[in-house]
Structures are given as structure tokens and as C-alpha cells.
Amino acid sequence: MYLFKNVSGLRDFLEPFRTKSRKIGFVPTMGALHEGHLSLIRQSLESTQCTVCSIFVNPTQFNQAEDLEKYPRNPAKDLQMLYEVGCHAVFMPPVGEVYPRGIDTSVAIDFGQLAEGLEGRFRPGHFQGVAQVVNRLLSIVEPQQLFMGQKDYQQYLIVRHMVRALELPVEVVMSPTVREANGLAMSSRNARLSAAQRNQAAIIYKSLQDACQWVKQGLSPEQVREKALQQLGIPGFRPDYFEVVDGLTMQPLDNFDGLGMAVACTAVWAGEVRLIDNTILQP
């Protein structure tokens, strides 16, 4: 495994793969890696000839300085995990390499309805920051495939929209959410949970599972929302939202009639830690 901290070194490493038309897979992360990240690495290893993982805590996607400061960082452990899983190259750049002076890295795309609700409502500017860093990293790595997890479903749709709008030559691949034994979606932020909070946070996945059953029982989207929010309101937990949305537009649903895809999405505060999750109700 090779570690690069500057753009030129990584590009030099990847050039032989490009000249021989060998497929490059890319997994962008902010570090604090867990099994969810490693599952993406494994998928890339199976699908491509070279797998690149980036570790970069992107300042432009945090709308609160405190959240950026508290974001967990453990680069030595991350590198060990990537080495053991068989990743070929790691890109761990300083901010100046990703956002160099004199280069406009902004992304002038109107994401419209995709970015209006859910995370877009509670984290203003977040998706513009995500689009900015992913577009910049894609311009550096130039992969054929980009691997993302379903846990960040709205983010996946934003990135896919950006790739299509900019006509970037990369396939965006979404992989299933990897969960802990109690169903809690694996997340770097889970490291900030106490043992008690981690156990209690199983209620998030349970609410999503129950939502699937409520839909089968004929409940409306609004009834599903109300029951889920009531279920999530346990002591020490505060839901920002539980929404049933169209899986392509991210717009709230009034009914399930004639719909191709429905997704239940939620964000819940466990103490000072914000957790998100989702499930596909209707494929």
C-alpha cells in the first residue's frame, strides 16, 4: 500500500493504470474508518484493478465549527485497517492540496429539491461542501467507479446528480449500509457515543424496520412519520426528522399510490451526537 499526501505523487502512481486502461476505484472518506468503509474498499477491490481511498476531513461541509473540531480522527489506525484490507493507495492530503490558492474549486450546480429537505434543511451549505470536495477529489483521482454507502442516501443522490450534470466519466456505486450487531448503522460518529447510548441507539434501526411493517399494514406516509417520531422520542434522544420520501426526488410523500420507490430517512440526536439512517420501504 502506498500513502500520498500531495496530488502530483498520487497522479504519478495512477498514470500506469490509466495508460494500460486498468480500472480505478475510489472510496472517499473522512477517516475514523469502520467496517462500513472497509466494505466499500472490498467492493472496489473486486470490481477494479486499483483501489484508492482518500482520508480528508473536509472543512467546507461542516456548518458548525464545533462539529468539525470534534470529528474523530485516528490516522494511524485508519492506515493499518486499509493496509490489512488490501487497499492499493491512500490519499491523505492537507487542506492546501485539496483547495490550493488560485484555483476555483466551487461547484455551480443547483441541486433543487434534492438538497432542500432533510439534511439540507438542518445543515445549510452541507451539500455544496460535499459536492465541492467530491468533485475536486474526482478531478485528482479520475476513477472509473466511485463507491458510496447507502447510509448517506441523500448525499449519494447529490453526488450522482453532480456527476451527471458535469458529465463526469465515473460510475457512482451505492453499497448497502453496514450495521452493528444491534442494527445501529456504522458511522465514524458512533465513536463519540457512550456504551449506554450505543445500546439505546438501536431504536433508530427498529423504527425503520417498523416503518416497513407499517407500510405493509396500509398506513399512510404521515401515519408512519408520526408513529416513528413517537417511538424515537426516548429519554436522551431527540429526532430532527423522520420522513418518508420519494427515492428519486427526496420530496415528502402524501401517499404510496403509483410510486416507484419510497425511502424512510431519519436523523436523531443521541445526546450531543447526531446520527442518520434510512431504509428503502418500496424498491
C-alpha positions in Angstrom: 0.0 0.0 0.0 1.2 3.5 -0.9 0.5 6.7 1.0 0.4 10.0 -0.8 -0.1 13.5 0.7 0.3 15.5 -2.5 -1.6 15.5 -5.8 1.4 15.1 -8.0 2.6 11.9 -6.3 -0.8 10.2 -6.5 -1.2 11.1 -10.1 2.2 9.7 -11.0 1.3 6.5 -9.2 -2.0 6.2 -11.1 -0.7 7.1 -14.6 0.4 3.5 -15.5 -3.1 2.2 -14.7 -4.6 4.8 -17.0 -2.2 4.1 -19.9 -3.0 0.4 -19.7 -6.8 1.1 -19.4 -6.9 -0.6 -16.0 -10.0 0.4 -14.0 -9.5 2.6 -10.9 -12.0 2.5 -8.0 -12.3 5.3 -5.4 -13.6 5.5 -1.9 -13.6 9.0 -0.4 -13.7 9.1 3.4 -13.1 11.5 6.3 -11.2 8.8 8.3 -12.2 7.3 11.6 -12.7 4.2 9.5 -15.0 1.3 10.3 -16.4 -1.9 8.7 -18.7 0.2 6.6 -15.8 1.9 4.9 -13.9 -1.4 4.5 -16.9 -3.0 2.8 -16.6 -0.2 0.1 -12.9 -0.9 -0.2 -13.6 -4.6 -0.7 -16.2 -3.9 -3.3 -13.8 -1.7 -5.2 -11.1 -4.4 -5.0 -13.5 -6.9 -6.5 -14.6 -4.5 -9.3 -11.4 -2.6 -10.3 -7.7 -3.1 -10.7 -6.6 -0.3 -8.4 -8.4 1.0 -5.3 -7.7 4.4 -3.9 -9.1 5.6 -0.6 -8.9 9.3 0.5 -8.8 10.4 4.1 -9.7 14.1 4.3 -11.8 15.8 6.9 -13.4 18.4 4.6 -14.0 21.7 6.3 -16.4 23.0 3.7 -19.2 20.5 4.5 -19.4 21.3 8.2 -21.9 24.0 9.1 -20.7 24.1 12.7 -17.1 24.7 13.7 -17.6 22.7 16.8 -18.7 19.6 14.8 -15.6 19.9 12.7 -13.4 20.2 15.7 -14.9 17.2 17.4 -14.9 14.9 14.4 -13.0 11.8 15.4 -9.5 11.4 13.9 -7.3 8.3 14.1 -5.0 8.2 11.1 -2.6 5.5 12.3 -5.4 3.1 13.0 -7.0 4.0 9.6 -3.9 3.3 7.7 -3.5 -0.1 9.5 -7.0 -1.1 8.6 -6.5 -0.1 4.9 -3.3 -2.0 4.7 -4.9 -5.1 6.1 -7.8 -5.0 3.8 -5.5 -4.6 0.8 -6.1 -1.1 -0.4 -3.6 -0.1 -3.1 -3.2 3.7 -2.4 -4.2 6.2 0.3 -4.5 9.9 -0.4 -4.2 11.9 2.9 -3.7 15.5 1.8 -3.5 18.7 3.8 -6.2 21.3 3.1 -3.9 23.3 0.8 -3.6 20.3 -1.6 -7.4 19.9 -2.0 -8.1 23.7 -2.0 -5.0 25.3 -3.4 -4.8 29.1 -3.7 -5.7 30.5 -7.1 -7.9 27.5 -8.1 -11.7 27.8 -8.0 -13.0 24.5 -6.7 -16.6 25.6 -6.2 -19.4 23.7 -8.0 -22.0 25.8 -9.6 -24.9 23.4 -9.7 -28.5 23.9 -8.5 -29.4 20.7 -6.7 -33.0 21.9 -6.3 -35.4 19.6 -4.5 -32.6 17.0 -3.8 -30.9 19.4 -1.4 -33.9 21.3 0.1 -35.2 18.9 2.7 -33.8 16.6 5.4 -30.1 17.2 5.7 -30.3 20.2 3.5 -32.8 21.9 5.9 -30.9 21.1 9.1 -27.3 21.5 7.7 -27.4 24.6 5.3 -24.5 24.6 2.9 -23.6 21.0 3.7 -24.3 19.5 0.2 -22.5 22.3 -1.6 -19.4 21.4 0.5 -19.9 17.7 -0.3 -20.2 18.4 -4.0 -17.1 20.7 -3.9 -14.8 18.2 -2.2 -16.1 15.1 -4.2 -15.7 16.9 -7.5 -12.2 18.1 -6.6 -11.2 14.6 -5.5 -12.6 13.1 -8.6 -10.6 15.5 -10.7 -7.4 14.3 -8.9 -8.1 10.6 -8.8 -10.0 10.3 -12.1 -11.6 6.9 -11.2 -13.9 4.9 -13.3 -16.0 3.9 -10.2 -16.9 5.9 -7.1 -18.2 3.8 -4.1 -20.6 5.3 -1.5 -22.7 3.8 1.3 -26.5 3.8 1.5 -26.4 5.3 5.0 -25.8 8.7 3.3 -28.6 8.2 0.8 -29.3 11.9 0.1 -25.6 12.5 -0.3 -25.4 9.7 -2.8 -28.2 11.3 -4.9 -26.5 14.7 -4.7 -23.2 13.2 -5.9 -24.9 11.2 -8.7 -26.7 14.3 -9.8 -23.5 16.3 -9.9 -21.7 13.6 -11.9 -24.5 13.6 -14.5 -24.7 17.4 -14.6 -21.0 17.8 -15.1 -20.9 14.7 -17.4 -18.0 13.2 -15.4 -16.8 9.8 -16.7 -17.4 7.9 -13.5 -20.0 5.4 -12.3 -21.4 6.1 -8.8 -22.0 2.8 -7.0 -24.2 2.7 -3.8 -23.5 -0.1 -1.4 -25.8 -1.4 1.4 -25.4 0.1 4.9 -23.2 -2.0 7.2 -24.6 -2.3 10.8 -23.5 -3.1 14.2 -24.9 -6.2 16.0 -27.9 -4.2 17.4 -28.7 -2.7 14.0 -27.1 0.7 14.5 -25.7 2.0 11.2 -21.9 2.1 11.4 -20.7 5.6 11.5 -17.5 7.4 12.4 -19.6 9.4 14.9 -20.5 6.3 16.8 -17.1 6.6 18.5 -18.5 9.5 20.4 -21.4 7.6 21.9 -21.3 6.2 25.4 -21.9 2.4 25.8 -25.4 3.1 27.0 -26.1 5.5 24.1 -24.8 2.9 21.6 -27.2 0.3 23.0 -30.1 2.7 23.1 -29.5 3.9 19.6 -30.8 0.5 18.3 -34.2 2.3 18.5 -33.2 4.1 15.2 -33.0 0.9 13.2 -36.0 -0.5 14.9 -38.1 2.5 13.9 -37.0 2.0 10.3 -37.9 -1.7 10.4 -41.2 -1.0 12.0 -41.9 1.6 9.3 -41.6 -1.2 6.7 -44.2 -3.2 8.5 -46.5 -0.2 8.9 -46.4 0.4 5.2 -47.4 -3.2 4.6 -50.3 -2.7 7.0 -51.6 0.1 4.9 -50.6 3.1 6.9 -50.1 6.4 5.1 -46.7 8.2 5.0 -47.9 10.7 7.5 -49.1 8.0 9.9 -45.7 6.3 9.5 -43.9 9.6 10.3 -46.0 10.2 13.4 -45.5 6.7 14.8 -41.8 6.7 14.2 -41.2 10.1 15.8 -43.2 9.0 18.8 -41.0 5.8 19.0 -37.8 7.7 18.7 -38.6 10.2 21.5 -36.9 8.2 24.3 -35.1 10.0 27.1 -31.8 11.4 25.9 -32.7 11.1 22.2 -34.1 13.9 20.0 -35.2 13.3 16.4 -34.6 16.1 13.9 -36.8 14.3 11.4 -38.3 11.1 10.3 -39.5 11.5 6.7 -41.0 9.2 4.1 -39.7 10.5 0.7 -39.6 9.7 -3.0 -36.4 7.8 -3.5 -35.5 9.8 -6.6 -36.5 13.4 -5.7 -36.2 13.3 -1.9 -39.6 15.0 -1.6 -42.0 14.0 1.2 -44.8 11.7 0.2 -48.5 12.0 0.8 -49.3 8.5 -0.3 -47.8 5.4 -1.9 -50.1 5.3 -4.9 -48.3 4.6 -8.2 -44.9 5.3 -6.7 -41.8 3.5 -7.9 -39.6 4.0 -4.9 -40.1 5.2 -1.3 -37.4 5.7 1.3 -37.7 6.4 5.1 -35.0 8.7 6.3 -34.2 9.9 9.8 -31.8 12.0 11.8 -31.6 11.6 15.6 -29.6 13.3 18.3 -28.2 10.9 20.9 -27.0 13.4 23.5 -24.6 15.6 21.5 -24.1 13.1 18.7 -26.2 13.3 15.5 -27.0 10.0 13.8 -28.6 9.5 10.4 -30.1 6.3 8.8 -32.5 5.2 6.2 -34.2 2.2 4.7 -35.9 1.5 1.4 -39.6 1.0 2.0 -40.6 0.3 -1.5 -38.0 -0.6 -4.1 
